[in-house]
Amino acid sequence: MTTPGRGSFRRTPGRKVDEVRRMLDAPHPPAPPDLAERAMERGKRLLRRRRLLHAALWTLLGVAAAAGTVLAVHYWPQPTVIAPPMRGW
């Protein structure tokens, strides 16, 4: 398909495309034999760290909520004048 005004000019692949094709056509290097074990250990380590961080943050949130509740109860203004009970209803 040609665009109007441009004729039938078609760009040829560049140097980068040729380089990528050469890399893909070359034999692939072998993967290390312990690659799966290392990936599994790294995944376990990351999961452990994530769980520890989440536990610490939830604990911090709980402590902050408890401290806020204690401060609210402690500093809540107490009623100074209590109205007498209503009689004659």
C-alpha positions as CSV (number, residue, x, y, z in Angstrom):
1,M,0.0,0.0,0.0
2,T,1.4,3.4,-0.9
3,T,0.6,6.7,0.6
4,P,-0.4,9.5,-1.6
5,G,2.4,11.8,-2.7
6,R,5.1,9.5,-1.5
7,G,5.2,7.1,-4.4
8,S,6.2,3.5,-3.8
9,F,9.3,4.2,-1.7
10,R,9.8,1.5,0.9
11,R,12.4,1.8,3.7
12,T,14.9,-1.0,3.8
13,P,15.7,-2.6,7.2
14,G,18.4,-0.7,9.1
15,R,21.6,-1.8,10.8
16,K,19.8,-2.5,14.1
17,V,17.4,-4.9,12.5
18,D,20.3,-6.8,10.8
19,E,22.1,-6.9,14.1
20,V,19.1,-8.3,16.0
21,R,18.5,-10.9,13.3
22,R,22.1,-12.1,13.5
23,M,21.8,-12.3,17.3
24,L,18.7,-14.4,17.0
25,D,20.1,-16.7,14.4
26,A,23.2,-17.4,16.4
27,P,23.2,-20.4,18.8
28,H,21.8,-19.5,22.2
29,P,24.1,-19.8,25.2
30,P,23.1,-22.6,27.7
31,A,21.4,-21.6,30.9
32,P,23.2,-22.4,34.2
33,P,22.1,-25.7,35.6
34,D,21.2,-24.2,39.0
35,L,19.2,-21.3,37.5
36,A,15.8,-22.6,38.6
37,E,17.0,-23.2,42.2
38,R,18.5,-19.7,42.4
39,A,15.3,-18.2,41.1
40,M,13.2,-20.2,43.6
41,E,15.4,-19.1,46.5
42,R,15.3,-15.5,45.4
43,G,11.5,-15.7,45.1
44,K,11.2,-17.2,48.6
45,R,13.5,-14.5,50.0
46,L,11.5,-11.7,48.4
47,L,8.2,-13.2,49.6
48,R,9.6,-13.5,53.2
49,R,10.7,-9.9,53.1
50,R,7.3,-8.8,51.7
51,R,5.4,-10.7,54.4
52,L,7.6,-9.3,57.2
53,L,7.1,-5.7,55.8
54,H,3.4,-6.2,55.7
55,A,3.2,-7.6,59.2
56,A,5.3,-4.7,60.5
57,L,3.1,-2.1,58.8
58,W,-0.1,-3.7,60.0
59,T,1.4,-3.8,63.5
60,L,2.3,-0.1,63.3
61,L,-1.2,0.7,62.0
62,G,-2.7,-1.2,65.0
63,V,-0.5,0.6,67.5
64,A,-1.3,4.0,66.0
65,A,-5.0,3.2,66.1
66,A,-4.7,2.1,69.8
67,A,-2.7,5.2,70.7
68,G,-5.2,7.5,68.9
69,T,-8.1,5.8,70.8
70,V,-6.3,6.2,74.1
71,L,-5.5,9.9,73.4
72,A,-9.1,10.6,72.3
73,V,-10.5,9.0,75.4
74,H,-8.0,10.7,77.7
75,Y,-8.4,14.2,76.2
76,W,-12.1,14.1,75.3
77,P,-13.8,17.0,77.2
78,Q,-15.9,15.8,80.0
79,P,-19.3,17.4,80.5
80,T,-19.0,20.0,83.3
81,V,-22.7,20.6,84.0
82,I,-25.1,17.8,84.1
83,A,-28.7,18.8,83.7
84,P,-31.1,17.7,86.5
85,P,-33.5,14.9,85.7
86,M,-36.7,16.0,84.1
87,R,-39.8,15.5,86.2
88,G,-43.4,15.7,85.4
89,W,-43.5,14.2,82.0
